[in-house]
């Protein structure tokens, strides 16, 4: 049996150290890649939303998804599906940018379904109704909050 060394982080978790392009696709070792978002960064909801929106505006939905995934993991139980859905919307946008229309549609639908229950009382100024409507066609850059 062959064992191959795996890339690991400081906590010993498996990590892929291959460089990635701007949409998160792995590149061959040795090629320059786009710097990845650091994982596990503690942010307030407002900070996570602002950083994710900045990344979306910069055409980096994969990186926005990483920020939203951190928020999902840190969210209180009653908000987890909201943050999970936001991360799924960003992944859907990533698939769309990569040319994977079926994958994009699947993730946009799942993301919209996960955030929809928060429509009546959206926390943190998140424009849940607007995001659910945006996810239908999934075109353009979504606005995460109503205050923009």
Phi, psi and omega in degrees: 000134182261135174245132179253140178293139179250148174293133181230150174270186183298333180271001179088004179284144179296134178220144177266116183271003178299144176295155180231154176277183184296342177255016174083005179283136178295140175250161176299147176306142177095343177274149177288141179236181177272136179300135182274158176290136175293142181267153174074022179282121178288125179224150170289163176304319179297319179295318179296317179295317180296317180292317178298318180295319177301315180293320176298315180298330179274005180076029182238064183295330177299317180290324176298320179299322180295320177296315181292328177294319175301317179296320179299313182295331183265352186290151172295154185311318184289351178245359187299317181293330176298307182293323176300314179297320177298318177297320179295323176299318179294322177292322176300317177295323176299312179299320178299314180295332178277355180088014180260081184299316179297318178295320178299311182300316180300313182289322178296319178295315179295317179299314179298319179296324181286330180269338185307321179298348181264006185300316185290327180223071183288127179281159170062022180072013181292132180275072184300312181300317179296321180291321177298317178295318179299320184297336178306297176277331179062036183249140178085187181264124180288153172259120184284328183236162181280343188275017181248000000 
